[in-house]
Amino acid sequence: MKKCWLFAIATLLVPGLGARDLVRIPAHTSTVSDERTGIPVTIRIDEFLISPTEITAAEYRAVMGSDPSVYSGGNLPVENVSWWDAIRYCNARSVREGLEPVYELPSGRCNRRRNGYRLPTEAEWLLASGDDAKSEPARNAVLGVRDTKDLPALMEIVKRGPSPVASREPNQWGLYDMAGNVWGWCEDWFDSVISYSLAHNPEGPSRGIARVVRGGSFASSISGWTKGYRTSMEPERRSRYTGFRVCRTATGAASRPPLEPEAKWLQAYNNRPAGLANGASALSPLLRAGKDATVSLAQWREQAEALRTKWGGLLGTCPAQIPRPAFRPIEVVHEPGYTGTLGSLQMEPDSSEDVFVMVPNRPSHLPRPVVIVPFYDVDASAGKNMGGRRFTPPGVRSFALDAVQQGWIAIAVRWFGESYGESYTEAVANLALRHPGCSGLGKWVADSHQVINYLVNRPDVDPARIAIMGHSLGGKMALYAAAFDERIRVTVASEPGIGFNQSNYDDFWYFGKDFLKAASGTDQHELLALIAPRAFLLIGGDHYDGNNSWSYIDAAREVYRVYGASQRIGYLNHHTGHSPTPEAVWRSMTWIQRFLDSY
């Protein structure tokens, strides 16, 4: 009990609070699993203030002039209030205390940057509930019966009603009744799974039918039917079992988790397969040493220029760069974490390609990093049906959605094979008619230049922090774009088939049979070398990229060493097939963050 009194005294001394003191919950960072995609997401929640108890009937009456509760008593929690009643209380109390009202009525839109009262988001509620959210039943909670077959016992509890607030011990934050007594309204629209559209101060879906209600009530069963004391109600509905508590936005900000020591962090990206020798004897050497058996940086750059010339011949003569390509918006969509603009981006003077630009909704006074995500169409990368041919629900291939969760701008880019003709064959035929000698990958490299030219002309993009990430076809596109555009600083390629003999590069939408005519020893370890010293991560799954792919990383690492940057190239093999695992996607995002932050 002494501990509780000390905590109460501490909250009274927090400056800047009104007579009804709130508890300060410090900024917090944790890694959780997104229930929709299964991908780990590092969630950051800024410092916020929350009422130590549910709002009481007396407090509600003092602000609103009436008490709608079924159960009378000034120190009982107010109940029988709708979500709309709760936010009207928040605005009225803000005005009463000289704070900025947070809610826009009648839309219910919340401006969390204002300093007035509001409902907690579900993420804030989970943080504030602490141990109460992890135990079923929560210790000391005002909850209902264990026996779900005894209706008279339940009705006796319903007749008795809730307990006065703070009648049980608080949790570790000093908050009372986070489990039990009455359910609490949350800010978020309800989704059956907890998914994160933003990793920083996450919010729920942008629309819905019902709002989230958390915590359970005095009538809630203490059994396996509780479903984590998470449910939902339509926002206009009132119930004797549901009340609310209030929050306010504070000024503290959650920092990113501290970086692991370099050697420990890099280990996950450099687990050499057992029995695989160092070196890459099966591949042509990248460094041609002089008399002293060493290669200087100047010598390598001269050799690199020869490689670019050779590969330029393989790619062919393709459309020229457009310094400021035109962008025509087609549709704007508003999601809780981002605003997406589907648009047509000029790739040639008379030809455009669909892109989907996803910008985090939170304002930023600085230009943001950007992640380019090429794939067949924009839909799968964004995890959103935008009318393309290849929509799949959010999952492990929704790289653009993962990137915007991190607070970066993401741009999903459609491949020319989906648009240049009715199908891949017609697209390739049209390419040959329009640009004789231009390979399919050469066309993509030309298109990638236009994407970057567009991005660097946007005032909200940091041109020094551009990354690219792709899977399968998109992995090939990421590799080739980075090799021929030094503005790309970080690259992640998932299961591209890093060697010519590991995938279908002889299909004519890539190179066709012409790549067989390349000079002896030509292979894609040379492209990895051209990317050095910029960061490159290969993700394998033993479908296209297995143990043999380490030889390509080993070969290119020799060039990275010339730059003193051997830690900037890595390989992570999840050994589970073609699709990346949630952990592989999470580690890819961590790779991008670490190396973008170095610029």
C-alpha positions in Angstrom: 0.0 0.0 0.0 2.9 2.3 0.7 4.0 1.9 -2.9 0.6 3.0 -4.1 0.7 6.1 -2.0 4.1 7.0 -3.2 3.0 6.7 -6.8 -0.1 8.8 -6.1 2.1 11.6 -4.6 4.4 11.4 -7.7 1.5 11.9 -10.1 0.3 14.9 -8.1 3.7 16.5 -8.6 3.7 16.2 -12.4 3.7 19.7 -13.8 1.1 21.0 -16.2 -1.8 18.8 -15.2 -5.2 19.8 -14.0 -6.9 19.0 -10.8 -7.8 15.5 -12.1 -4.3 14.2 -12.4 -3.2 11.9 -15.2 -0.5 9.3 -15.2 2.5 9.8 -17.5 3.3 6.6 -19.5 6.8 6.9 -20.9 7.7 6.5 -24.5 8.1 2.8 -25.4 9.6 0.7 -28.2 8.9 -3.0 -28.7 8.8 -5.6 -31.5 5.5 -7.3 -32.0 4.0 -9.5 -34.7 1.6 -8.0 -37.2 -1.4 -10.4 -37.0 -2.3 -9.9 -40.6 1.1 -10.3 -42.3 2.9 -12.2 -39.5 5.8 -9.8 -40.0 7.5 -8.5 -36.9 7.1 -4.7 -36.6 9.1 -2.5 -34.2 6.4 -0.3 -32.7 7.2 3.1 -31.2 4.7 4.8 -28.9 5.4 8.4 -27.8 4.9 9.4 -24.2 1.3 10.0 -23.3 -0.9 10.8 -20.3 -3.8 8.7 -19.2 -6.4 8.9 -16.4 -5.6 6.5 -13.5 -9.2 5.3 -13.3 -12.2 5.2 -15.6 -14.1 8.5 -15.7 -16.5 8.5 -12.8 -20.2 9.4 -12.9 -19.4 12.5 -10.8 -16.7 13.6 -13.2 -19.0 13.1 -16.2 -21.8 15.0 -14.5 -19.5 17.9 -13.6 -18.6 18.4 -17.3 -21.7 17.3 -19.2 -24.4 18.3 -16.6 -26.0 14.8 -16.4 -25.2 11.2 -15.5 -26.5 8.5 -18.0 -25.4 5.6 -15.9 -27.6 2.6 -15.0 -25.8 2.3 -11.7 -25.9 5.4 -9.5 -23.0 6.5 -7.3 -20.6 9.4 -7.8 -17.4 7.3 -7.4 -18.7 4.5 -9.7 -17.4 4.5 -13.3 -19.7 6.2 -15.7 -21.3 3.7 -18.1 -24.1 3.6 -20.6 -22.2 6.1 -22.8 -21.6 5.7 -26.5 -18.3 6.4 -28.2 -19.8 9.7 -29.4 -20.7 10.6 -25.8 -17.1 9.8 -24.8 -15.5 12.1 -27.4 -18.0 14.9 -26.7 -17.0 14.7 -23.0 -13.3 14.9 -24.1 -13.9 18.1 -26.1 -16.1 19.7 -23.4 -13.5 19.0 -20.7 -10.7 20.3 -23.0 -12.6 23.6 -23.4 -13.4 23.7 -19.6 -9.7 23.4 -18.8 -8.4 25.8 -21.5 -7.0 23.1 -23.8 -7.4 22.5 -27.5 -10.4 20.3 -28.4 -9.0 17.2 -30.2 -12.1 15.9 -32.0 -13.8 17.3 -35.1 -17.5 17.0 -34.7 -19.6 15.5 -36.2 -17.0 13.4 -38.2 -15.3 12.2 -35.1 -11.9 12.8 -36.6 -9.1 13.0 -34.0 -6.1 15.4 -34.2 -3.7 13.9 -31.8 -1.2 16.8 -32.1 -3.5 19.0 -30.1 -3.1 19.0 -26.3 -6.7 18.3 -25.3 -8.4 15.1 -24.0 -9.0 12.1 -26.2 -9.6 8.4 -26.0 -6.5 6.1 -26.0 -5.6 4.3 -29.1 -5.6 0.5 -28.8 -1.8 0.5 -28.9 -1.7 3.0 -26.0 -4.3 0.9 -24.2 -2.2 -2.2 -24.5 0.9 -0.4 -23.3 -0.9 1.2 -20.3 -2.6 -2.1 -19.4 0.8 -3.7 -18.8 0.6 -7.0 -16.9 -3.2 -6.7 -16.9 -3.3 -7.5 -20.6 -1.2 -10.6 -20.2 -3.1 -12.4 -17.5 -6.4 -14.1 -17.8 -8.0 -13.5 -15.4 -6.0 -10.4 -14.4 -5.1 -10.3 -10.7 -7.3 -8.2 -8.5 -9.7 -7.5 -11.4 -13.4 -6.8 -10.9 -14.6 -9.5 -13.2 -17.6 -11.9 -13.4 -18.2 -15.6 -12.9 -16.0 -18.6 -13.7 -19.0 -20.8 -14.2 -20.5 -20.0 -17.6 -23.5 -22.4 -16.9 -24.8 -20.6 -13.8 -27.2 -17.8 -15.1 -28.6 -16.8 -11.6 -25.1 -16.1 -10.4 -24.4 -14.0 -13.4 -27.6 -12.0 -13.0 -26.8 -11.4 -9.3 -23.5 -9.8 -10.5 -25.4 -7.7 -13.1 -27.8 -6.6 -10.4 -24.9 -5.5 -8.1 -23.1 -3.6 -10.9 -19.5 -2.2 -11.0 -17.3 -1.4 -8.0 -16.2 2.1 -7.1 -13.1 3.1 -9.1 -9.7 2.3 -7.6 -11.1 -0.3 -5.2 -8.4 -2.8 -6.2 -4.7 -2.6 -6.4 -3.2 -0.6 -9.4 -1.0 -2.1 -12.1 2.7 -1.3 -12.4 1.9 2.1 -13.9 -0.4 3.1 -11.1 -3.6 2.6 -13.2 -6.7 1.0 -11.8 -9.2 -1.3 -13.4 -7.4 -1.7 -16.7 -9.0 -5.2 -16.5 -12.6 -5.5 -15.4 -15.1 -3.1 -13.8 -16.3 -1.6 -17.1 -15.1 -2.0 -20.6 -13.3 1.0 -22.1 -13.8 2.7 -25.4 -10.7 3.0 -27.6 -10.1 5.5 -30.4 -9.6 2.9 -33.2 -12.0 1.4 -35.6 -12.2 -2.4 -35.0 -10.5 -5.0 -37.1 -10.6 -8.7 -36.2 -6.8 -8.8 -36.2 -4.4 -6.2 -34.8 -2.4 -4.9 -37.8 -0.2 -1.9 -38.0 -0.4 0.7 -40.7 2.2 2.8 -38.9 5.0 1.6 -36.7 5.2 5.0 -35.0 2.0 5.7 -32.8 0.0 3.1 -34.7 -3.7 3.6 -35.3 -6.4 1.2 -36.4 -8.2 1.0 -39.8 -9.2 4.2 -41.6 -12.8 3.1 -41.6 -15.1 0.6 -40.0 -18.5 -0.2 -38.5 -17.5 -0.7 -34.8 -15.0 0.8 -32.5 -12.6 -1.2 -30.3 -13.6 -1.8 -26.7 -11.0 -3.3 -24.3 -10.6 -4.6 -20.7 -13.7 -6.5 -19.8 -16.4 -5.6 -17.2 -17.7 -6.7 -13.9 -19.9 -9.2 -15.8 -17.2 -10.6 -18.1 -16.6 -14.3 -17.7 -13.3 -15.5 -16.2 -12.9 -18.3 -18.7 -11.4 -19.1 -22.1 -14.3 -17.3 -23.8 -12.9 -13.9 -22.9 -10.8 -13.6 -26.1 -8.3 -11.3 -24.4 -11.0 -8.9 -23.2 -11.1 -7.4 -26.6 -14.3 -6.7 -28.4 -16.2 -4.0 -30.4 -19.4 -2.0 -30.4 -21.0 0.4 -32.9 -20.0 3.9 -31.8 -23.6 5.0 -31.2 -24.4 2.1 -29.0 -24.7 2.5 -25.2 -24.3 -0.3 -22.6 -24.3 -0.6 -18.8 -21.0 -2.5 -19.1 -19.0 0.1 -21.0 -17.4 3.4 -20.0 -14.1 5.0 -20.8 -10.9 6.7 -19.6 -9.2 9.7 -21.2 -5.7 10.4 -22.6 -3.7 13.4 -23.6 -0.7 13.6 -26.0 2.5 14.4 -24.2 5.7 15.9 -25.7 8.2 13.0 -25.2 9.1 10.9 -28.3 10.0 7.3 -28.4 13.5 6.7 -29.9 14.4 3.9 -32.1 15.8 0.9 -30.2 19.6 1.1 -29.8 21.5 -0.6 -32.6 23.2 -3.9 -31.8 27.0 -3.9 -31.9 28.2 -4.1 -35.5 29.8 -7.6 -35.2 26.7 -9.1 -33.5 24.2 -7.4 -35.8 26.1 -8.5 -39.0 26.2 -12.2 -38.0 22.6 -12.8 -39.0 23.5 -11.6 -42.5 26.7 -13.6 -42.9 26.0 -17.2 -41.8 28.2 -19.1 -44.3 26.9 -22.6 -45.1 28.8 -25.4 -43.4 31.4 -26.8 -45.7 31.4 -23.9 -48.2 34.9 -22.7 -48.7 35.9 -19.1 -48.8 36.4 -17.5 -52.2 34.6 -17.8 -55.5 36.9 -19.9 -57.8 34.0 -20.9 -60.1 33.4 -17.2 -60.9 35.6 -14.9 -62.9 37.9 -12.7 -60.8 36.7 -9.2 -60.3 40.0 -7.6 -59.3 43.0 -7.7 -61.6 46.0 -7.1 -59.4 49.1 -5.2 -60.4 52.7 -6.2 -59.8 52.3 -5.8 -56.1 49.3 -8.2 -56.0 47.0 -5.5 -54.7 44.3 -3.4 -56.3 43.9 0.3 -55.5 40.5 2.0 -55.5 41.6 4.0 -58.5 42.5 0.8 -60.4 39.1 -0.8 -59.4 37.2 2.2 -60.7 38.9 1.9 -64.0 38.0 -1.8 -64.1 34.4 -1.0 -63.1 34.1 1.4 -66.0 35.0 -1.4 -68.4 32.4 -3.6 -66.7 29.7 -0.9 -67.2 30.6 -0.7 -70.9 30.3 -4.5 -71.3 27.0 -4.6 -69.5 25.7 -1.6 -71.3 26.1 -3.7 -74.5 24.1 -6.5 -73.0 21.3 -4.3 -71.9 21.1 -2.7 -75.3 20.1 0.8 -76.6 17.1 1.7 -74.5 14.9 4.8 -73.9 16.9 7.9 -72.8 16.4 9.5 -69.4 13.8 12.2 -68.9 15.2 14.6 -66.3 11.7 15.6 -65.0 9.2 12.9 -66.0 5.6 13.9 -65.8 3.3 12.4 -63.2 -0.5 12.3 -63.6 -2.6 11.4 -60.5 -5.3 8.9 -61.1 -6.7 8.1 -57.7 -6.0 9.1 -54.1 -6.7 6.8 -51.2 -6.6 7.5 -47.5 -5.5 4.8 -45.1 -4.8 5.3 -41.4 -1.1 5.3 -41.8 -0.6 6.8 -45.2 -2.1 8.6 -48.2 -1.6 6.7 -51.4 -1.7 8.2 -54.9 -2.1 5.9 -57.9 -0.6 7.7 -60.8 0.8 7.4 -64.3 4.6 8.2 -64.5 6.2 9.1 -67.8 8.8 6.6 -68.8 9.2 7.6 -72.5 8.0 10.7 -74.3 4.8 8.9 -75.3 4.6 6.1 -72.7 3.8 5.9 -69.0 3.7 3.4 -66.2 1.5 3.0 -63.2 3.1 3.8 -59.8 1.5 3.9 -56.4 3.1 6.5 -54.1 2.5 5.9 -50.4 3.3 8.9 -48.0 3.0 8.5 -44.2 0.2 10.7 -42.9 2.3 12.1 -40.0 3.8 15.4 -41.0 7.6 15.7 -41.2 9.6 18.9 -41.3 12.4 17.0 -43.0 12.5 15.2 -46.4 11.9 11.5 -45.9 13.8 8.4 -47.1 12.0 6.6 -49.9 11.9 2.9 -50.8 11.2 1.8 -54.4 9.4 -1.5 -54.7 9.2 -2.9 -58.3 7.0 -5.9 -59.1 4.5 -7.1 -61.6 1.9 -4.6 -60.6 1.6 -2.2 -57.7 -1.2 -4.0 -55.8 0.8 -6.9 -54.2 3.6 -4.6 -53.1 1.1 -2.2 -51.5 -1.2 -4.9 -50.1 -4.1 -3.0 -51.6 -6.3 -3.7 -54.6 -5.8 -0.8 -57.0 -7.3 -2.5 -60.0 -4.2 -4.3 -61.2 -3.8 -7.8 -62.5 -2.1 -9.3 -59.5 -3.6 -8.2 -56.2 -2.9 -10.3 -53.1 -3.9 -9.4 -49.6 -1.3 -7.9 -47.3 1.4 -10.5 -46.6 5.1 -11.2 -46.7 5.4 -9.7 -50.2 3.8 -6.3 -49.3 7.2 -4.6 -49.2 5.8 -1.1 -49.9 3.3 -1.4 -47.0 6.1 -2.6 -44.8 8.2 0.4 -45.8 5.5 3.0 -45.2 5.0 1.5 -41.7 8.5 2.6 -40.9 7.7 6.2 -41.7 9.4 6.1 -45.1 7.8 7.1 -48.4 7.2 4.0 -50.6 6.6 3.8 -54.3 5.3 0.6 -55.9 6.2 0.4 -59.6 4.6 -1.7 -62.3 6.8 -3.7 -64.6 6.5 -2.9 -68.3 5.6 -6.6 -69.0 2.2 -5.9 -67.4 1.4 -2.8 -69.6 3.5 -2.6 -72.8 1.2 -5.1 -74.4 -1.7 -7.5 -73.7 0.7 -10.1 -72.1 4.4 -10.6 -71.7 5.0 -11.8 -75.2 3.2 -8.8 -76.8 5.0 -6.4 -74.4 8.4 -7.8 -75.5 7.4 -7.7 -79.2 6.3 -4.1 -78.8 9.6 -3.3 -77.1 11.5 -4.8 -80.0 9.4 -2.8 -82.5 9.9 0.5 -80.6 13.5 0.0 -79.4 15.3 -2.6 -81.5 18.1 -4.1 -79.5 16.8 -3.0 -76.0 16.6 -6.0 -73.7 13.7 -6.4 -71.2 16.1 -5.7 -68.3 17.5 -2.8 -70.2 14.0 -1.4 -70.5 13.5 -1.8 -66.8 16.9 0.0 -66.0 15.7 2.9 -68.2 12.4 3.0 -66.4 14.1 2.9 -63.0 16.1 6.0 -64.0 12.8 7.8 -64.6 11.4 6.7 -61.3 14.4 8.1 -59.5 14.4 11.3 -61.6 10.8 11.8 -60.5 11.6 11.1 -56.8 14.6 13.4 -56.5 12.4 16.3 -57.8 9.9 15.8 -55.0 10.5 18.2 -52.1 9.4 15.6 -49.5 12.0 13.0 -50.6 15.6 13.0 -49.3 17.6 12.3 -52.5 20.5 11.0 -50.4 18.4 8.2 -48.8 16.9 6.1 -51.6 16.5 2.4 -51.2 15.0 -0.3 -53.5 13.6 -3.7 -52.5 12.0 -6.4 -54.6 11.1 -10.1 -54.6 11.6 -12.6 -57.5 11.1 -10.5 -60.6 11.3 -7.5 -58.3 14.5 -8.8 -56.9 16.1 -8.9 -60.4 14.7 -5.4 -61.0 16.3 -4.2 -57.7 19.6 -5.7 -58.6 19.8 -4.1 -62.0 18.5 -0.7 -61.0 21.1 -0.4 -58.2 23.9 -1.6 -60.4 23.3 1.2 -62.9 22.1 4.1 -60.7 24.4 5.3 -57.9 21.5 7.3 -56.4 20.2 4.1 -54.9 22.0 3.7 -51.6 20.5 0.5 -50.2 19.3 -2.6 -52.0 17.4 -5.7 -50.9 16.8 -8.5 -53.5 14.7 -11.5 -52.4 15.1 -14.7 -54.3 16.1 -13.2 -57.7 18.4 -16.0 -58.7 21.7 -14.1 -58.3 23.5 -16.2 -60.9 22.6 -16.5 -64.6 22.2 -20.3 -64.2 19.9 -19.9 -61.2 16.8 -18.4 -62.9 15.2 -17.8 -66.2 17.3 -15.0 -67.6 17.0 -16.6 -71.0 13.3 -15.7 -71.2 13.0 -12.9 -73.7 11.4 -10.5 -71.2 14.8 -10.5 -69.5 17.6 -11.1 -72.0 16.5 -14.0 -74.3 19.2 -16.2 -75.8 21.4 -13.2 -76.4 22.9 -13.3 -72.9 24.5 -16.6 -73.9 26.7 -14.5 -76.2 28.2 -12.5 -73.3 31.9 -12.7 -72.9 33.2 -15.7 -71.0 33.0 -15.3 -67.2 30.2 -12.7 -67.4 27.8 -13.2 -64.5 25.9 -11.1 -62.0 28.7 -11.0 -59.3 29.9 -8.2 -61.6 26.7 -6.3 -61.0 27.2 -6.7 -57.2 30.6 -5.3 -57.6 29.3 -2.3 -59.5 26.9 -1.6 -56.5 29.8 -1.4 -54.1 30.3 0.3 -51.7 26.5 0.9 -51.4 24.6 -1.6 -49.2 23.3 -4.8 -50.8 21.4 -7.7 -49.1 20.4 -10.9 -50.8 17.5 -12.9 -49.4 17.5 -16.6 -50.3 15.1 -19.4 -49.6 16.7 -22.4 -51.5 14.4 -22.0 -54.4 16.4 -19.7 -56.7 19.0 -18.7 -54.2 20.7 -21.4 -52.1 24.1 -22.2 -50.8 25.7 -21.5 -54.2 24.6 -17.9 -54.0 27.2 -17.3 -51.3 29.9 -17.6 -54.0 28.5 -14.4 -55.6 28.5 -12.6 -52.3 32.1 -13.7 -51.6 33.3 -12.6 -55.0 31.7 -9.1 -54.6 32.9 -8.8 -51.1 36.5 -8.5 -52.4 35.5 -5.3 -54.1 33.7 -4.0 -51.0 36.9 -4.6 -49.1 38.7 -2.2 -51.5 36.3 0.4 -50.3 36.7 -0.6 -46.7 33.0 -1.5 -46.6 32.9 -5.3 -46.4 30.1 -5.1 -43.9 27.8 -3.5 -46.4 27.0 -6.7 -48.4 25.2 -9.7 -46.8 23.2 -12.8 -47.5 20.3 -14.2 -45.4 18.9 -17.6 -46.3 15.6 -18.6 -44.6 15.6 -22.0 -46.2 11.8 -22.2 -46.6 11.2 -21.7 -50.3 10.5 -18.9 -52.7 8.4 -16.6 -50.5 10.3 -14.7 -47.7 9.5 -15.4 -44.1 8.2 -12.7 -41.8 11.6 -12.7 -40.0 13.4 -12.2 -43.4 11.2 -9.2 -44.2 11.8 -7.8 -40.7 15.5 -8.2 -41.1 15.3 -6.6 -44.5 13.6 -3.5 -43.0 16.3 -3.5 -40.3 19.0 -3.6 -43.0 17.4 -0.7 -44.9 17.0 1.4 -41.7 20.6 0.8 -40.6 22.2 1.8 -43.8 19.8 4.6 -44.8 20.5 6.1 -41.4 24.2 6.2 -42.2 23.6 8.8 -44.9 
